[in-house]
């Protein structure tokens, strides 16, 4: 029995280092580098019967989004530093968070103009920032909350 467990452990370690097979002309899809997962909006894998019927407090949800603005600004500053340009980054991004009743995001999706979405490090940073926001706990099923914001609003001079 000990040999079977050792073989299984060894196989698991080796399998972790394997790459998926690629067909002729196909490329393996790379996983996102954001630390928060994205989610399929058409699927909800959660036991609805295990929770109540509450929804998160709207005011507290808005406060969580507003608390993430500094992190979003940091993402923009990092992107400008990475590309060595102070030019304004145009476009709006829509971040959708699927909330777990414990206030923890189950996943964060991002959508925006094609040119903006090509900036993977910026988008992943903004997804992580949204996923780190302090959303409220509630006794209900997972729900989605969405925020659309201008990526780089610039600074208003008075």
N, C-alpha and C positions, 0 to 999 in steps of 0.2 A: 504494500500500500504506500509505503514511503517513497518507493521508486516512481510510482505514478504521480504523486504530488510533485516530486522533483522535476519529472519530465514536463508536467503541465506548467510549472513555474518557468522553466527554461524556455519552453515554446512561447509563452506569453511575452517574455523579455525579447526574444528574437523577433516575434511577430510585430512588436511595437516599432521595430526599426525597418520593417518592410514598407515598400512603396506600392501603391495600387497599380495593377496592370493597366497599360494604356494600349488601346487599339490603334490601328493604323490611322494616322492623322488626328488622333484624339489627344487631349492633354488632361491630366488630372486637375480637378478643381482645387484650388488652394483655399484653405480655411481662412476666415477673417482673422486679422491680428488683434482685433479689439478683444478685451477680456470679457465683455458681455456678449451673450449669444443674441442672434437675431431670432425671429419667430415667424411661423407661417400663420398669417392672419386668418386663414380658413380653418385652422385646426386648434382645438383647445383640449389638451390632454391633462385634465384635472377632474377630480371627483367632486362634482357639483353638490352632491348630497352630504359632503363632509363639512360644509360651511353654511353660514346664515345667509341673509338676504341684503345685508347692508352694502352700501357703496362708500368709497372713500370720501372724506370731507372735501368738498370742492375748494374751499379757501385754503386748507392745508396742502392740497395738491398744487395749487397755484404757488404757494409759498415755497414748496420743494423745487418747482421749476425755476422760480426767481433765485433761489439759493444756488442754482447751478450756473447762473450767468457768469460769475467770475471764472469758473472752470472753462466755459465756452470761450471766453475772451482769451484765456491761456492757450487754448487749442489754436486759435487764430494767430496769436503771437508766435507760437512754436512753428506753425506753417510758414509764416513770413520769414522767420529766421532760417528755416530749412531751405526755402527757395531763394533766400537772400534778396528779398524785395519788400519794400514798404507799400507797394501798390495795393489798393483796395481789392479784396476778394469779393467779386459780385455774386449775388444769388441768395435765395432763401432756402433754408433746409427745414424739412418737417421731420421731427423726431417723434416716434410713437413708442410708448413704453407699455408693455403688458405687465400689470402689477399683480403680485401675489398678495393674498390677504395680510401677510406679515409686513407689508410695505416694501418688500424686496422685489425689484424687477425680475421677471422671468426672462425677459428679452427686450431688446431695443432695436427698432428698425429705423432706417434713415432714407429719406427720399428728397430729391432736388434735381436741379438742372444737370444734364449729362456732364458738362465741364466741371461742375462742382463735385459730382460723385466720383470723378476720376482721381480726385485728391484723396486717395485711400487713407493716408495717415491722418489727415484732418477729419475726415468723416468718422473714422474709428475712434479718434480722440473725443469727438463730440458725442458719439454713442456711449463711450465709457463715462463721460461727464454726466449724461442723462441717467445712466444706470447707477451712478453714485449719489444721486440726489436723495434726500431724506424724505421719501414719500410716506404718508400716514398708514398706520395699521387700521384694519377694519374687519368686520366679520361678514364676509360675503365672498362671492366667486371672483376669480381673476377678471379684471377690467383693463381697458386700454385708455390711456391718457395721451393726448397729443399736443405738441407745441410746434408752431411754425415761427421761425425767427430769421432775421436778416443775419447772415453769417458775419459780415464785417461792416457794421453800421458807420464806422469811422468816428471821428470826434467832432462835435459841434463847437465851433469857436464863438465866443460871445463878444 
